[in-house]
């Protein structure tokens, strides 16, 4: 019997040795006679990690595409350009914002160090929250808030699952004086 599968009552002894070698306890798994497919009550499991990774990748690709399409809109679509002008931002800000949206969308997909990726999440988050605040400032219709709110929710989901898959604590603090050897 392989680790991670339901434990049959007649093989608890062998499975407990196997699970202890992985640092897990028998209480993490359901004990059931005759059934052998993965179900997890608690602890880490291959299917949970795989699901986390799929959710992370899907939400991250969505955020990257959303960022790229927003950059394209800022550079080429008259509606976006007119909206940014109505907000009172100068032309160079719109172009700079589009460049950073493209860079953020690319870097968030790349396998870069966790700290750099957290900075990208912060930058995209600031961008999306600023868009919501800017729409409030010009008293835009409620329909204008739909896309930034969707982007913010996708960004939050992506970040939560990034922390899960990269095993980074979202509330953890970095000690800039600490040296890793």
C-alpha positions, 0 to 999 in steps of 0.5 A, spaced: 500 500 500 502 506 498 503 513 502 497 518 501 492 512 500 486 511 504 488 506 510 485 499 510 483 496 517 487 490 515 494 494 513 494 500 519 500 497 522 504 497 515 501 504 513 503 507 520 510 506 519 510 509 512 506 515 514 511 516 520 517 516 515 513 522 512 512 526 518 505 525 518 500 521 523 495 516 522 490 522 524 491 525 517 488 520 513 481 516 513 481 509 516 476 505 511 476 498 509 476 496 502 477 503 499 483 505 496 483 512 493 486 519 496 482 523 501 485 528 506 482 530 512 488 534 514 496 535 512 499 535 506 497 531 500 499 530 493 492 532 490 492 538 495 498 540 492 496 539 485 490 543 486 493 549 489 498 549 483 493 549 478 489 554 482 495 558 482 497 558 475 490 559 473 489 565 477 496 568 475 495 567 468 489 571 468 492 576 472 498 577 467 493 577 461 489 582 465 495 586 466 497 585 459 490 587 456 490 593 460 497 596 458 495 595 451 488 599 452 493 604 455 497 605 449 492 604 443 484 604 445 481 611 445 476 609 451 482 608 455 486 614 453 480 618 454 479 615 461 486 616 463 485 623 461 479 625 464 482 622 471 487 628 470 493 624 469 499 626 464 500 622 458 507 620 460 504 617 466 499 613 462 505 610 458 509 609 464 504 605 467 503 601 461 510 599 461 510 597 468 503 593 467 507 589 461 513 588 466 509 586 472 505 581 467 511 578 465 515 577 471 509 574 475 509 568 470 517 567 471 520 563 476 524 569 480 525 569 487 519 569 492 521 576 494 521 579 487 515 576 486 512 579 492 514 586 490 511 584 483 504 582 487 505 589 491 506 593 485 500 590 481 496 591 487 497 598 488 496 599 481 489 596 481 487 599 488 489 606 485 485 604 479 479 603 483 481 610 487 481 614 481 474 611 478 472 614 485 475 620 484 472 622 477 465 619 479 465 613 474 459 609 473 459 603 477 460 598 471 467 601 471 469 598 477 467 591 475 474 590 472 479 592 477 475 589 482 475 582 478 483 584 477 484 585 485 480 578 487 484 574 482 491 578 484 489 576 491 487 569 489 494 568 486 498 571 491 494 566 497 496 560 492 503 563 491 504 563 498 501 556 499 505 553 493 512 557 494 511 555 502 512 563 503 508 566 509 503 571 507 504 575 514 511 573 515 517 578 515 523 579 512 529 580 516 534 584 511 540 583 516 539 576 516 544 572 512 542 565 508 548 561 508 
